[in-house]
C-alpha cells in the first residue's frame, strides 16, 4: 500500500507540473503574438526613429532590426521585455 501511495502522489505532482508547463507555453505564445503584431512593429519603429531620425533608411545608422523571440518575457509592471 505504501508503494501505491507513493505512486499516486508522484502522478498527482506530475500532472500538476505538466499543467503548469502547458500554461507557461500558452502565455509565451500569446506574448510572441503581441510582439509580432503590427501595433508592436509601429512602436518599435517609433522608438528607433527617436534614437536616430534617419533610422530604417539607407542614411541612418540603424538600417534594420530583428526581434529575438526567445528574449520575450513578462514584465512585473505589466507589459513585455523584448530584445
N, CA, C and O atoms as a GROMACS GRO file, in nm:
protein
  332
    1UNK      N    1   0.082  -0.120   0.000
    1UNK     CA    2   0.000   0.000   0.000
    1UNK      C    3   0.085   0.126   0.000
    1UNK      O    4   0.046   0.229  -0.054
    2UNK      N    5   0.204   0.116   0.062
    2UNK     CA    6   0.295   0.231   0.065
    2UNK      C    7   0.344   0.266  -0.076
    2UNK      O    8   0.352   0.384  -0.112
    3UNK      N    9   0.376   0.165  -0.153
    3UNK     CA   10   0.421   0.188  -0.290
    3UNK      C   11   0.310   0.251  -0.374
    3UNK      O   12   0.336   0.339  -0.456
    4UNK      N   13   0.187   0.206  -0.354
    4UNK     CA   14   0.073   0.263  -0.425
    4UNK      C   15   0.051   0.408  -0.388
    4UNK      O   16   0.020   0.490  -0.475
    5UNK      N   17   0.068   0.442  -0.261
    5UNK     CA   18   0.053   0.580  -0.215
    5UNK      C   19   0.161   0.670  -0.276
    5UNK      O   20   0.132   0.780  -0.322
    6UNK      N   21   0.284   0.622  -0.278
    6UNK     CA   22   0.394   0.699  -0.336
    6UNK      C   23   0.371   0.720  -0.486
    6UNK      O   24   0.394   0.829  -0.538
    7UNK      N   25   0.326   0.615  -0.555
    7UNK     CA   26   0.298   0.626  -0.699
    7UNK      C   27   0.185   0.726  -0.724
    7UNK      O   28   0.192   0.804  -0.819
    8UNK      N   29   0.082   0.724  -0.641
    8UNK     CA   30  -0.030   0.817  -0.658
    8UNK      C   31   0.014   0.961  -0.639
    8UNK      O   32  -0.024   1.049  -0.716
    9UNK      N   33   0.096   0.985  -0.536
    9UNK     CA   34   0.145   1.120  -0.511
    9UNK      C   35   0.233   1.166  -0.629
    9UNK      O   36   0.223   1.280  -0.672
   10UNK      N   37   0.317   1.076  -0.680
   10UNK     CA   38   0.403   1.111  -0.794
   10UNK      C   39   0.319   1.146  -0.917
   10UNK      O   40   0.353   1.240  -0.989
   11UNK      N   41   0.212   1.073  -0.941
   11UNK     CA   42   0.126   1.101  -1.056
   11UNK      C   43   0.058   1.236  -1.040
   11UNK      O   44   0.051   1.313  -1.135
   12UNK      N   45   0.008   1.266  -0.921
   12UNK     CA   46  -0.058   1.395  -0.896
   12UNK      C   47   0.040   1.510  -0.916
   12UNK      O   48   0.006   1.611  -0.978
   13UNK      N   49   0.161   1.496  -0.864
   13UNK     CA   50   0.263   1.600  -0.881
   13UNK      C   51   0.300   1.615  -1.028
   13UNK      O   52   0.313   1.727  -1.078
   14UNK      N   53   0.315   1.503  -1.097
   14UNK     CA   54   0.348   1.506  -1.240
   14UNK      C   55   0.242   1.577  -1.322
   14UNK      O   56   0.275   1.654  -1.413
   15UNK      N   57   0.116   1.551  -1.292
   15UNK     CA   58   0.006   1.616  -1.365
   15UNK      C   59   0.009   1.766  -1.339
   15UNK      O   60  -0.011   1.845  -1.431
   16UNK      N   61   0.034   1.806  -1.215
   16UNK     CA   62   0.043   1.949  -1.182
   16UNK      C   63   0.156   2.018  -1.255
   16UNK      O   64   0.139   2.130  -1.305
   17UNK      N   65   0.271   1.952  -1.261
   17UNK     CA   66   0.386   2.011  -1.330
   17UNK      C   67   0.358   2.025  -1.479
   17UNK      O   68   0.389   2.128  -1.538
   18UNK      N   69   0.300   1.922  -1.541
   18UNK     CA   70   0.268   1.928  -1.684
   18UNK      C   71   0.166   2.038  -1.714
   18UNK      O   72   0.177   2.107  -1.815
   19UNK      N   73   0.068   2.054  -1.626
   19UNK     CA   74  -0.032   2.159  -1.646
   19UNK      C   75   0.032   2.297  -1.637
   19UNK      O   76   0.000   2.386  -1.717
   20UNK      N   77   0.122   2.316  -1.542
   20UNK     CA   78   0.190   2.445  -1.526
   20UNK      C   79   0.277   2.474  -1.649
   20UNK      O   80   0.279   2.588  -1.697
   21UNK      N   81   0.347   2.374  -1.699
   21UNK     CA   82   0.430   2.392  -1.818
   21UNK      C   83   0.344   2.429  -1.938
   21UNK      O   84   0.384   2.512  -2.020
   22UNK      N   85   0.228   2.369  -1.949
   22UNK     CA   86   0.136   2.400  -2.060
   22UNK      C   87   0.089   2.545  -2.051
   22UNK      O   88   0.083   2.615  -2.153
   23UNK      N   89   0.056   2.590  -1.931
   23UNK     CA   90   0.011   2.729  -1.913
   23UNK      C   91   0.123   2.827  -1.950
   23UNK      O   92   0.097   2.929  -2.013
   24UNK      N   93   0.246   2.796  -1.910
   24UNK     CA   94   0.358   2.884  -1.941
   24UNK      C   95   0.382   2.890  -2.091
   24UNK      O   96   0.414   2.996  -2.144
   25UNK      N   97   0.368   2.778  -2.160
   25UNK     CA   98   0.387   2.775  -2.305
   25UNK      C   99   0.278   2.857  -2.375
   25UNK      O  100   0.306   2.928  -2.472
   26UNK      N  101   0.154   2.847  -2.327
   26UNK     CA  102   0.046   2.926  -2.384
   26UNK      C  103   0.072   3.075  -2.364
   26UNK      O  104   0.051   3.154  -2.456
   27UNK      N  105   0.118   3.113  -2.245
   27UNK     CA  106   0.148   3.254  -2.218
   27UNK      C  107   0.259   3.302  -2.309
   27UNK      O  108   0.252   3.413  -2.362
   28UNK      N  109   0.362   3.220  -2.328
   28UNK     CA  110   0.474   3.257  -2.415
   28UNK      C  111   0.424   3.279  -2.558
   28UNK      O  112   0.464   3.376  -2.622
   29UNK      N  113   0.338   3.191  -2.608
   29UNK     CA  114   0.285   3.205  -2.744
   29UNK      C  115   0.201   3.332  -2.758
   29UNK      O  116   0.206   3.399  -2.861
   30UNK      N  117   0.123   3.365  -2.655
   30UNK     CA  118   0.044   3.488  -2.659
   30UNK      C  119   0.134   3.611  -2.662
   30UNK      O  120   0.107   3.707  -2.734
   31UNK      N  121   0.242   3.608  -2.584
   31UNK     CA  122   0.334   3.721  -2.582
   31UNK      C  123   0.403   3.736  -2.718
   31UNK      O  124   0.424   3.848  -2.764
   32UNK      N  125   0.438   3.625  -2.782
   32UNK     CA  126   0.501   3.631  -2.914
   32UNK      C  127   0.405   3.688  -3.016
   32UNK      O  128   0.446   3.764  -3.104
   33UNK      N  129   0.275   3.654  -3.008
   33UNK     CA  130   0.176   3.711  -3.100
   33UNK      C  131   0.170   3.862  -3.084
   33UNK      O  132   0.160   3.935  -3.183
   34UNK      N  133   0.176   3.910  -2.959
   34UNK     CA  134   0.171   4.054  -2.934
   34UNK      C  135   0.294   4.121  -2.994
   34UNK      O  136   0.283   4.225  -3.059
   35UNK      N  137   0.411   4.062  -2.973
   35UNK     CA  138   0.537   4.120  -3.022
   35UNK      C  139   0.540   4.123  -3.175
   35UNK      O  140   0.597   4.215  -3.233
   36UNK      N  141   0.479   4.026  -3.240
   36UNK     CA  142   0.479   4.020  -3.386
   36UNK      C  143   0.366   4.101  -3.450
   36UNK      O  144   0.357   4.105  -3.572
   37UNK      N  145   0.281   4.164  -3.370
   37UNK     CA  146   0.168   4.238  -3.424
   37UNK      C  147   0.212   4.366  -3.494
   37UNK      O  148   0.323   4.414  -3.474
   38UNK      N  149   0.123   4.420  -3.576
   38UNK     CA  150   0.151   4.546  -3.647
   38UNK      C  151   0.164   4.662  -3.550
   38UNK      O  152   0.245   4.752  -3.573
   39UNK      N  153   0.087   4.662  -3.442
   39UNK     CA  154   0.096   4.769  -3.342
   39UNK      C  155   0.234   4.771  -3.278
   39UNK      O  156   0.294   4.877  -3.260
   40UNK      N  157   0.284   4.652  -3.244
   40UNK     CA  158   0.418   4.645  -3.183
   40UNK      C  159   0.524   4.690  -3.283
   40UNK      O  160   0.619   4.759  -3.246
   41UNK      N  161   0.509   4.650  -3.409
   41UNK     CA  162   0.605   4.690  -3.512
   41UNK      C  163   0.611   4.842  -3.521
   41UNK      O  164   0.719   4.900  -3.531
   42UNK      N  165   0.495   4.907  -3.518
   42UNK     CA  166   0.491   5.054  -3.524
   42UNK      C  167   0.559   5.116  -3.402
   42UNK      O  168   0.630   5.216  -3.415
   43UNK      N  169   0.539   5.057  -3.286
   43UNK     CA  170   0.604   5.108  -3.164
   43UNK      C  171   0.755   5.091  -3.170
   43UNK      O  172   0.830   5.183  -3.136
   44UNK      N  173   0.801   4.974  -3.214
   44UNK     CA  174   0.946   4.951  -3.226
   44UNK      C  175   1.008   5.052  -3.321
   44UNK      O  176   1.113   5.109  -3.292
   45UNK      N  177   0.943   5.074  -3.434
   45UNK     CA  178   0.997   5.167  -3.533
   45UNK      C  179   0.997   5.311  -3.481
   45UNK      O  180   1.088   5.388  -3.511
   46UNK      N  181   0.895   5.347  -3.404
   46UNK     CA  182   0.891   5.482  -3.346
   46UNK      C  183   1.006   5.502  -3.247
   46UNK      O  184   1.070   5.607  -3.247
   47UNK      N  185   1.033   5.401  -3.165
   47UNK     CA  186   1.144   5.410  -3.070
   47UNK      C  187   1.276   5.423  -3.144
   47UNK      O  188   1.362   5.502  -3.106
   48UNK      N  189   1.293   5.344  -3.251
   48UNK     CA  190   1.418   5.351  -3.328
   48UNK      C  191   1.434   5.488  -3.394
   48UNK      O  192   1.545   5.540  -3.400
   49UNK      N  193   1.325   5.545  -3.442
   49UNK     CA  194   1.332   5.676  -3.506
   49UNK      C  195   1.358   5.786  -3.404
   49UNK      O  196   1.412   5.891  -3.439
   50UNK      N  197   1.320   5.764  -3.278
   50UNK     CA  198   1.354   5.860  -3.173
   50UNK      C  199   1.503   5.854  -3.143
   50UNK      O  200   1.563   5.956  -3.107
   51UNK      N  201   1.564   5.737  -3.158
   51UNK     CA  202   1.707   5.722  -3.136
   51UNK      C  203   1.788   5.777  -3.253
   51UNK      O  204   1.895   5.834  -3.234
   52UNK      N  205   1.736   5.759  -3.374
   52UNK     CA  206   1.806   5.801  -3.496
   52UNK      C  207   1.699   5.850  -3.593
   52UNK      O  208   1.620   5.771  -3.644
   53UNK      N  209   1.697   5.980  -3.620
   53UNK     CA  210   1.591   6.037  -3.704
   53UNK      C  211   1.588   5.976  -3.844
   53UNK      O  212   1.484   5.978  -3.910
   54UNK      N  213   1.701   5.923  -3.890
   54UNK     CA  214   1.705   5.860  -4.022
   54UNK      C  215   1.703   5.708  -4.012
   54UNK      O  216   1.743   5.638  -4.105
   55UNK      N  217   1.657   5.657  -3.901
   55UNK     CA  218   1.654   5.512  -3.879
   55UNK      C  219   1.569   5.443  -3.986
   55UNK      O  220   1.470   5.498  -4.034
   56UNK      N  221   1.610   5.322  -4.020
   56UNK     CA  222   1.540   5.237  -4.116
   56UNK      C  223   1.546   5.292  -4.259
   56UNK      O  224   1.464   5.257  -4.344
   57UNK      N  225   1.644   5.378  -4.284
   57UNK     CA  226   1.671   5.426  -4.419
   57UNK      C  227   1.818   5.398  -4.449
   57UNK      O  228   1.894   5.360  -4.360
   58UNK      N  229   1.857   5.416  -4.573
   58UNK     CA  230   1.996   5.390  -4.613
   58UNK      C  231   2.092   5.489  -4.546
   58UNK      O  232   2.210   5.456  -4.527
   59UNK      N  233   2.045   5.609  -4.510
   59UNK     CA  234   2.131   5.710  -4.450
   59UNK      C  235   2.144   5.693  -4.298
   59UNK      O  236   2.236   5.748  -4.238
   60UNK      N  237   2.056   5.620  -4.237
   60UNK     CA  238   2.057   5.607  -4.092
   60UNK      C  239   2.159   5.506  -4.041
   60UNK      O  240   2.202   5.417  -4.114
   61UNK      N  241   2.197   5.522  -3.915
   61UNK     CA  242   2.287   5.426  -3.852
   61UNK      C  243   2.212   5.295  -3.824
   61UNK      O  244   2.271   5.187  -3.832
   62UNK      N  245   2.085   5.305  -3.792
   62UNK     CA  246   2.000   5.187  -3.770
   62UNK      C  247   1.926   5.162  -3.901
   62UNK      O  248   1.833   5.234  -3.935
   63UNK      N  249   1.968   5.061  -3.973
   63UNK     CA  250   1.906   5.034  -4.103
   63UNK      C  251   1.805   4.921  -4.097
   63UNK      O  252   1.717   4.912  -4.183
   64UNK      N  253   1.815   4.837  -3.998
   64UNK     CA  254   1.718   4.729  -3.982
   64UNK      C  255   1.720   4.683  -3.836
   64UNK      O  256   1.807   4.722  -3.759
   65UNK      N  257   1.624   4.601  -3.801
   65UNK     CA  258   1.620   4.544  -3.666
   65UNK      C  259   1.556   4.407  -3.673
   65UNK      O  260   1.484   4.374  -3.767
   66UNK      N  261   1.582   4.328  -3.571
   66UNK     CA  262   1.524   4.195  -3.562
   66UNK      C  263   1.489   4.169  -3.415
   66UNK      O  264   1.570   4.197  -3.326
   67UNK      N  265   1.372   4.118  -3.391
   67UNK     CA  266   1.327   4.085  -3.257
   67UNK      C  267   1.372   3.944  -3.223
   67UNK      O  268   1.348   3.851  -3.299
   68UNK      N  269   1.437   3.928  -3.108
   68UNK     CA  270   1.476   3.796  -3.058
   68UNK      C  271   1.356   3.739  -2.983
   68UNK      O  272   1.332   3.776  -2.868
   69UNK      N  273   1.283   3.649  -3.046
   69UNK     CA  274   1.161   3.594  -2.987
   69UNK      C  275   1.189   3.512  -2.862
   69UNK      O  276   1.101   3.494  -2.778
   70UNK      N  277   1.310   3.461  -2.848
   70UNK     CA  278   1.346   3.386  -2.727
   70UNK      C  279   1.363   3.479  -2.607
   70UNK      O  280   1.360   3.433  -2.493
   71UNK      N  281   1.380   3.609  -2.632
   71UNK     CA  282   1.404   3.704  -2.523
   71UNK      C  283   1.273   3.761  -2.466
   71UNK      O  284   1.277   3.835  -2.368
   72UNK      N  285   1.160   3.730  -2.525
   72UNK     CA  286   1.033   3.786  -2.481
   72UNK      C  287   1.000   3.736  -2.341
   72UNK      O  288   0.993   3.616  -2.317
   73UNK      N  289   0.981   3.832  -2.248
   73UNK     CA  290   0.949   3.798  -2.109
   73UNK      C  291   0.842   3.892  -2.058
   73UNK      O  292   0.828   4.004  -2.105
   74UNK      N  293   0.766   3.845  -1.962
   74UNK     CA  294   0.661   3.924  -1.900
   74UNK      C  295   0.725   4.020  -1.799
   74UNK      O  296   0.811   3.981  -1.721
   75UNK      N  297   0.682   4.144  -1.804
   75UNK     CA  298   0.731   4.245  -1.710
   75UNK      C  299   0.643   4.244  -1.585
   75UNK      O  300   0.521   4.236  -1.596
   76UNK      N  301   0.702   4.252  -1.467
   76UNK     CA  302   0.622   4.256  -1.344
   76UNK      C  303   0.533   4.380  -1.334
   76UNK      O  304   0.434   4.381  -1.261
   77UNK      N  305   0.568   4.485  -1.408
   77UNK     CA  306   0.488   4.607  -1.406
   77UNK      C  307   0.376   4.603  -1.509
   77UNK      O  308   0.300   4.699  -1.523
   78UNK      N  309   0.364   4.493  -1.580
   78UNK     CA  310   0.265   4.483  -1.687
   78UNK      C  311   0.332   4.522  -1.815
   78UNK      O  312   0.390   4.630  -1.824
   79UNK      N  313   0.325   4.439  -1.913
   79UNK     CA  314   0.392   4.464  -2.039
   79UNK      C  315   0.493   4.354  -2.067
   79UNK      O  316   0.489   4.248  -2.006
   80UNK      N  317   0.583   4.382  -2.161
   80UNK     CA  318   0.678   4.281  -2.204
   80UNK      C  319   0.819   4.339  -2.211
   80UNK      O  320   0.837   4.458  -2.239
   81UNK      N  321   0.917   4.254  -2.187
   81UNK     CA  322   1.057   4.285  -2.213
   81UNK      C  323   1.094   4.216  -2.342
   81UNK      O  324   1.064   4.098  -2.360
   82UNK      N  325   1.159   4.288  -2.433
   82UNK     CA  326   1.197   4.233  -2.563
   82UNK      C  327   1.336   4.282  -2.598
   82UNK      O  328   1.372   4.396  -2.570
   83UNK      N  329   1.415   4.194  -2.659
   83UNK     CA  330   1.546   4.233  -2.710
   83UNK      C  331   1.542   4.230  -2.860
   83UNK      O  332   1.642   4.260  -2.926
   0.00000   0.00000   0.00000
